[in-house]
């Protein structure tokens, strides 16, 4: 197999829609649906069929305090039967809401915090072979407690949330040892640590293009 060398400018994912011959929703769920697409690769006559979860996308937040401690939330996740250490996150399910506005809302709702300074830290797809979910992780600094009277009334799974601050280096160690496995937390913690070692010069503005999400390209 020929090995091609890829340089910096070319080392990027690209938008490349293929011809969809047929598309149908085969399952409608409470939060997301399952879609079946029949599509064609290049000039091939034969088609492929794939089922995947359609998802509105999500935002996550690495909230760092003045001591470089990261805010973690502990939450029960039923599909895996575990209480997991995560970072605040939520769906992009409010029509017309910008991603950074959704991140501000989620930080307030899940952690009772606001922040003065916001940047894009890293983007990812949870499972691009089976889901359309695109996730953007923001870095929030300059944290402030939200007054008691203005705090969100949590219900459902969020009612059992509790929060802790952890030193960023300790969070990295917990991630690399397998003690933290939530994908947004793993990527966010490692990305924040890397960005810090580079003097934060890799951070992007909150309205940076988001090629991975069709609405925000």
FENUR-V393278 format. One record per residue. N is the residue number from 1. PHI is phi as a letter, one per 20 degrees, with the letter a starting at -180 (none if undefined). Layout:
[[N & PHI] [N & PHI]]
This chain:
[[1 & none] [2 & f] [3 & e] [4 & d] [5 & e] [6 & d] [7 & e] [8 & g] [9 & g] [10 & e] [11 & e] [12 & b] [13 & f] [14 & c] [15 & f] [16 & b] [17 & f] [18 & d] [19 & f] [20 & e] [21 & e] [22 & b] [23 & b] [24 & b] [25 & e] [26 & d] [27 & b] [28 & d] [29 & d] [30 & f] [31 & d] [32 & b] [33 & d] [34 & d] [35 & d] [36 & d] [37 & d] [38 & d] [39 & c] [40 & d] [41 & e] [42 & l] [43 & e] [44 & f] [45 & f] [46 & f] [47 & d] [48 & d] [49 & d] [50 & c] [51 & e] [52 & b] [53 & f] [54 & e] [55 & b] [56 & f] [57 & n] [58 & b] [59 & c] [60 & c] [61 & c] [62 & e] [63 & d] [64 & d] [65 & e] [66 & f] [67 & e] [68 & l] [69 & e] [70 & e] [71 & e] [72 & d] [73 & d] [74 & d] [75 & b] [76 & f] [77 & c] [78 & f] [79 & g] [80 & d] [81 & m] [82 & c] [83 & e] [84 & c] [85 & e] [86 & c] [87 & d] [88 & g] [89 & a] [90 & a] [91 & f] [92 & e] [93 & d] [94 & d] [95 & g] [96 & n] [97 & e] [98 & f] [99 & g] [100 & f] [101 & f] [102 & f] [103 & f] [104 & f] [105 & f] [106 & f] [107 & f] [108 & f] [109 & f] [110 & e] [111 & c] [112 & l] [113 & c] [114 & c] [115 & b] [116 & e] [117 & c] [118 & c] [119 & b] [120 & e] [121 & d] [122 & a] [123 & d] [124 & a] [125 & d] [126 & f] [127 & b] [128 & f] [129 & e] [130 & c] [131 & b] [132 & e] [133 & f] [134 & d] [135 & c] [136 & d] [137 & d] [138 & d] [139 & d] [140 & d] [141 & c] [142 & m] [143 & e] [144 & c] [145 & f] [146 & e] [147 & g] [148 & g] [149 & f] [150 & d] [151 & f] [152 & f] [153 & e] [154 & f] [155 & b] [156 & l] [157 & f] [158 & f] [159 & f] [160 & e] [161 & f] [162 & c] [163 & d] [164 & b] [165 & e] [166 & c] [167 & g] [168 & g] [169 & f] [170 & f] [171 & f] [172 & f] [173 & f] [174 & f] [175 & f] [176 & f] [177 & e] [178 & n] [179 & f] [180 & d] [181 & c] [182 & f] [183 & g] [184 & f] [185 & f] [186 & g] [187 & f] [188 & f] [189 & f] [190 & f] [191 & f] [192 & f] [193 & f] [194 & f] [195 & f] [196 & f] [197 & f] [198 & e] [199 & m] [200 & m] [201 & f] [202 & e] [203 & f] [204 & d] [205 & f] [206 & f] [207 & e] [208 & g] [209 & g] [210 & c] [211 & g] [212 & f] [213 & d] [214 & g] [215 & f] [216 & c] [217 & f]]
